[in-house]
């Protein structure tokens, strides 16, 4: 099973793609899609859409894991991030792949074993679980890989099989 993890944002959207075979997880690629601050917002969302569409076309993931939003103090940032997240979910749906959503606590629990783990602990576990030489940079790429790992470690694979996915 190929899993695409997405850490949504309108300035930086992180992505991480892993392959799950049995109990082994192998990283395929990770990185970020960046949009320039002075770019009109609709064009920023289009760039995210185009970038994710290209990733899906290239790697043909079986499913997508996207971070659920949590309440942020900066409403403007939260709304923009929510719109970028909506674009990611829409791109997955248009590609016909199941989209699964995870809270930050679920990701931390699945990757570290502790729902209140800090960012450094999550990143270090991503490095260890994927047998990487270093923590992926920038943080958004590491966070996206953590989402993909979370999906690989959860019972949502049963739901994935129910919709006709990888067996």
N, C-alpha and C positions, 0 to 999 in steps of 0.2 A: 504494500500500500504506500502510495506517495502522498504525503501530507504537506500542505502549504499553510504555514503560520503567518498571520498578519498582525502587526502592531500598528494600528491606524493612527494617522496624524496628517494634518494638511500641509505642514512644512516638511515633515519627514515621516514616511510610512515605511516601517521595517518589514522585511519579508525573510522567511527562512523555510527552506524545503528539505524535508527528510524522507528517507525511505525506511519503512518498517517491514522487516522480514522475520516472521516468528517473534522472538523477543529482542532482536537486534535492531538498533536504530543507527542509520548511516546518514550523515549530512550530505546533501547534494549541492546546495548553494545557499548563500544568505547575502543580504545587502539592504540597501535603502533606496527608495524613490524620493528625490528631493524636489521641492518646488520653491522658486524664488519669492521672497517676501513682497516684492513690488508687482508680481504677476496678478492680474485680476483673478478673483476667487474662482469663478467658473472654469477658467483655464487651468488653475491648480488642480481642481477636481478631475478635469479631463486628463491631465498628465498622469494622475494616480490611476485612473481607469485604464488608460492606454498601457501603462507600465504593468499593471496586474494582468491585463488581457494577454500581453506578450509573454509574461511568465507562465501563465496557464497554457498558452499555445506551445511553448517550448518544453515544459516539464510534464504536462498532462497529469496534474495531481488528481487523486481519487476523491479528495475532500479538502476543505479549508477550515482552519481554526482561527477565529477572530476574537480579540479581546473585547469583553463587554466594558462599557464605560462605567466609571464610578463618578460620584459627584465631585466636581472640581470647584475651587473657589473662584477661578476666573471664568465667568459665564461665557465671554466671547471665545475664549480658547476651547471651552467645552463644546460649544455649539459647532465650531469649525471642525473639531475632532469628530464629533458625532456625524457631521456631513461626510467626512472622509471615510468613516467607518461604514456609513450607508452605501457609499460608492463601492467599497470592497465587497460588501455582502451582495450588492446588485451584480457585480462582475461575476462572482461565484455562481449566483443563481442563473445568470444568462448563459454561463458556460455549462450549466447542468450538473454542477458538482454540489454535493451536500455541504452546507455551511454549519459549523458548530461554534457555539459561543461559550467563552470561559471568563469568569471573573478573575481579577488579580489573585485573590485568595486561593481559588482553585488551581491556578497555574503554579503558585508557590508551593502548595501542598503536593502537587503531582511531581514537581521537579526536585524540590528540596526535602519534602516531607514535613514541612512546617509552614502553615498559612500566613505567618507574620514574618517570614524570612525577609532580610533586606536585599536590595538590588544586587549587591556584591556576592551574596551567597547564591542567588539564583544564577548569576552569570558564571560563577565558578563551577556550579553543578552542570550547567550547559556544556562548558568546556570538558568536564570529566565524562559526562554521559556520552558525548559525541566523540570522545578521544581526540580533541583538538589540541594543537600546540599552544594556543593562546585563546583568551576570551574574545569572541567576535566583537568587532567594532564597526560602527558606533553601537551604543547601547540598544538602539531600536532594532538592530539586526539580531542581537543576542536575545532580546525580548521576544522577537518573532520565532526564533528557534525554540525558545521555552514554550511558546504556545503550541508549536507542532509536537514537542515532546509531551506536553500535557495531554494532547489528544491521543497520542500513542499509548500513554499510561492509563487512560481512563476506560470506563465501561461504555463510552459512547461508540466504541467499535461495534458493539452489539447493535446499536441503532443504525450504524452505517451498513451493516450486513442486511438489516431489515429493509433498507431502501435499494437493495440490489448491488451493493458494493463488493469490493475485493473479498475473496474467500480463502 
